[in-house]
Amino acid sequence: MNRQRALVFGSIVGLAILIVVGVGAVRTLQLASGPPIELSILYSTEKEGWLNEIAPQFEAARPQIDGRPIRLKLKKMGSREMYLAVLDGAEKPDLISPASSLQASILEDMSAGKFGRPIVRANDPNLCRPTLSTPLVLVAWQERADVLWGGQAPDDLWKRLHNAVSDPRGWETLGRPEWGYVKFGHTDPLRSNSGLQTILLMTYDYFGKTGGLTSADILSNPGYQKWFLEIEQSISQFGDSTGNYMKDIVAYGPSMYDLVAVYESVAIEQAANAAGRYGELRVYYPPVTLMSDHPFCALSADWVTPEKARAARIFVDFLLSRPAQELALNKHGYRPVDPSIPLDRADGPFTRYAANGLRIDLPRQVETPPGSVLNTLLDFWSRNAQK
């Protein structure tokens, strides 16, 4: 009996030792690997579908820094909402990704004024890296566009649009009185990047410039102000989502909009839904354009640790990998920033929807103005055109 008790006691002691050793090994492993590095990212809503697919792929690859796994904390926001939240301290992300470098430029200007130094460098390719590309386009019902400017978008597109929307007789002046007034729409530039891009291209066109726009151009030219506001005051409402504008023109046809300013990628996503509804819905490219480049910008802030900065670079490298870029093109209609990926592949969207006006070559691009000029334009719009 004593021997049996001794055996039981020995087994219990042995098991206890194994448990202690095992727990110690686990703790040693945890200390060796360390806790995950949580990378906080604010991103614009336009690329939600792409990121929802890419983020799980990134984490499934088990990226690490010094044995510590990288975990993503993603939050979608409007581009303007994003930089305002960073400025007032409501959000403290490690990375931000607005729809275009326009918003990064605005944040750079505003943060320098508030903090004495910018917390983002919009033109630094090491800190602000474009990941996707899509130009601003006009989407119009072909029958209406043919009357307005013929088969191709002309060099004086914005002037013709101005004359049409500001004419109280509307389509009657162009020989089609049954169509009523000319219905053009773009998003609210205080909420949506495509709205800001639209009013910026209009402004550049009025002054015949592709660069060098100044605040004085906007504030000191009554002719421009009158012309600009005649277009803006013709718009019945400014939406907060580019995607919703595209969905509305597809769903309701010319009873709601004759033409709208949207992203090329949004037009591609909705092209199949538009087929055969109210005639041919086509894409038209302005004489000069502006790209949404969806930069991922690392913030120069005290909460961004060196480990998080390294994690940010690893994540953006993943976004720029060929598989991620091909997914953005083939499924979501974005132009890759990787120039080695062809747009003219037989099964790609640019071939599939070429008959709808999509084109691979683009007009020349305008210069991104300083953030101070963009803020002047937005302030002028908010005081005079906002409904």
Order of alpha helices (4+ residues) and beta strands (2+ residues): alpha-beta-alpha-beta-beta-alpha-beta-alpha-beta-beta-alpha-alpha-beta-alpha-alpha-alpha-alpha-beta-alpha-beta-beta-beta-alpha-alpha-beta-alpha-alpha
